[in-house]
């Protein structure tokens, strides 16, 4: 400590300004969102006839009790975090000390069950690839093929570069029971020369334009497939379903959890397992095995008729780059969890 420094207590005004400066530094981009949350809380208090000083643990418990039906558990914690910051800075109230409030939010988190994206079965994907007319659905087909083959995210497909797609010549394999690679070749052949770097281009009446396909269009790929197949509630089939379907198909084909983790780039076994849906085809295969009684002492192993999945290599790297080779080798470099 400097010998010339005087020992003194920091005035409350200085502390307040320091807190506001810290908040401004931390919330440069999200300040408006934090302020909006504070306004919503203040408006709720006014409607309930609560004065300016009525910010207690009981009041906050009542507030979160009233809004929880409109928000998921994760959103409730986000609202709590924003209010905690705003109340500490502007009111000098530290709600992190409110044990009943945090316990209430934890109980809500345990009761909440996340909605998993719906998947498509192998036969459903094959039916779409076979029956949907190319003149209208070729771009959707190619997005579906690459998305499921590589467990791709919508943003990865959206920003897929044309240089990432390589035709390896006559050596190719069939994905599913259709010539999926030929569909990719057909789509590539329709690209205008001045189309830019993006792989996916707007496709209308059997022709590609120079307009890039946006992430909203890519995210509706699964919904369009479900709609064509006449599945109920097609809008509930989100773009994330391609990743879940990919993991499920790989697991159903005999891939172990290590293979599934490498395929999707997941480090956590728990996260990878959450991506695997117990599909109808998997349940039927298990039921068939149960009905076939083995001889005493015989070990029942995996069915010899199980399909071998396409070859997929997942390598950890610094770029979120998707490479789809037309002999159905998929290499995805990403740092995703």
Secondary structure by P-SEA (a helix, b strand, c coil): ccccbbbbbbcaaaaaaaaaaaaaaaccccaaaaaaaaaaaaaaaaaaccccccccaaaaaaaaaaccccccaaaaaaaaaaaaaaaaaccccccccaaaaaaaaaaaaaabbbbccccccaaaaaaaaccccccccaaaaaaaaaaaaccccaaaaaacccccccccccccccccccaaaaaaaaaaaaccccccccccccccccccccccccaaaaaaaaaaaaaaaccccccccccaaaaaaaaaaaaaacccaaaaaaaaccccaaaaaaaccccaaaaaaaaaaaacccccccccccccccccccbbbbbbccccbbbbccccbbbbbcccc
